[in-house]
């Protein structure tokens, strides 16, 4: 796991699109007025409460867009508890905590953000919006 901020994985995910699919019935948006990042998340949960469809629209920096893309891949099929547990591991990574955090879907590429605390909000903006969509 590299601690470079803009490694190839980040740039690749920043260019990927995960548009909000038709049929999503829960949406939330968050923005960071200090840097101009903005993200909207749309999800649809199955009858058991697991994420069946997810997508996003984001404007802003590569870190915010990449984190949203990685998040979509990592949380598909998870319920609110699974998302919360994954978010907790991501927060530890972004805080620079050592150890193997077993992060799926390229999320480990965000390790470089730990060296730039002001960029943590970029990396968590989509996750904040997702959390809002999962609240009852």
N, C-alpha and C positions, 0 to 999 in steps of 0.2 A: 504494500500500500504506500504510494508516494504521497509526500506532503506538499507537492507543487500545487499551486492554486489553479492554474489553467492547464491541466494536463489534457491529453487527447480525449479521454473519456468525457470530461466536462464539456469540451467543445462539441463533441459528437452529439451528446444528449441535448445541448443547447439548440442544436439545429433540428432535432426530431420534433415531430408534431404528434400530439395525442389530443386531437380535437374533442370537445365535449360531445358525446354521442346523443343522438335523438333518443328520447326515452329516459334520460336522467331526470329524476324528480326532486333531487336535493342539490341546491347550489349555494355557494358562499364565495365571497370575494374579499380579498385583503390587499392593502397597499402599504407601501413604505414611502411616505412623502419626503423623507430625507434624501432618498436616492432615485425615486421615480419608478421603482418596481411595482407592478400590479399583477395580480393573478386571480383568476376565477376558476373554481373547481366545480365540476358537476359529477354526481354519482347516482347510481341506482343500486339499491340493496335488494338481495333476494328475500324470500319469505323468512329465512332464518337470520337475516341481519348481516349477511356477508356481502362485500362489494362485488357486484356482478358487472357493472360498467363504471368506468371512470375516464375522465378526460379533463383537459384544462385549456385555458387561454392565458398567456402571459406576455407582458411587455416589460422589458427591463434588461438587466444584465445577464450574462451567460450563467452565472452561478444560480440565479433565481430560476431561469428556464431549465437548466440542467437538473436541478433538484426536483422540480415539478415532474420532469420526464422520468427520472429515476423513481420517484415516489409512485407514479402511476404503475410502473412495472412491479414495484415491490409490494404494493398493497392489494392488488387484484386478488380476490378470493379470501381476503381477511375480514374479520369482524372488527368492531370498535375496540375491543380489548387487544386484539392482535396488532392493530394500528398503533394503539397507545404504547404497547411494549416495544414496537419497532421505533417509534418516535423517541422513546427514552434512550434507546441505544444510540440513535443518531445524535441526540443532544450530548451524550457522553463523548462521542467522536468529535463533535464540533467544539467541545470544551478541552479537547486535547488529552483526554484520559487514555492511558496506555492499555494495552490488552487486546485480545481477540474479541471483537464485538459481534462477529457473525452477522454482517450486514449483507443482504441480498441486493441483486439488481444494480450493481456498480456503485452503491451508496458509499462504499469505502473511498471512492475517488474524491469525496468531499472532505477528506482529512486535512487537506491544506488550508481549509477555512479556519481551522483552529489557530493558525498563526496570525489571522486578521480578524480580531473580535468584532469589528464593525461590519464585517461581511456575514456574520452568523444570521442576521435577520434576513439577508438575501436567501440563504439556504433553508430557512424555516418558514418562509412566507406561505408557500403552497401547503405545507403541513398544517399551519394555523388555519388556513381556509378549509382543508379537509376535516380537521377536528370539528369545525363549526357545522359541517354537513352531517356529521355522525352523531351529533347531540340529539336526544329525543325531542 
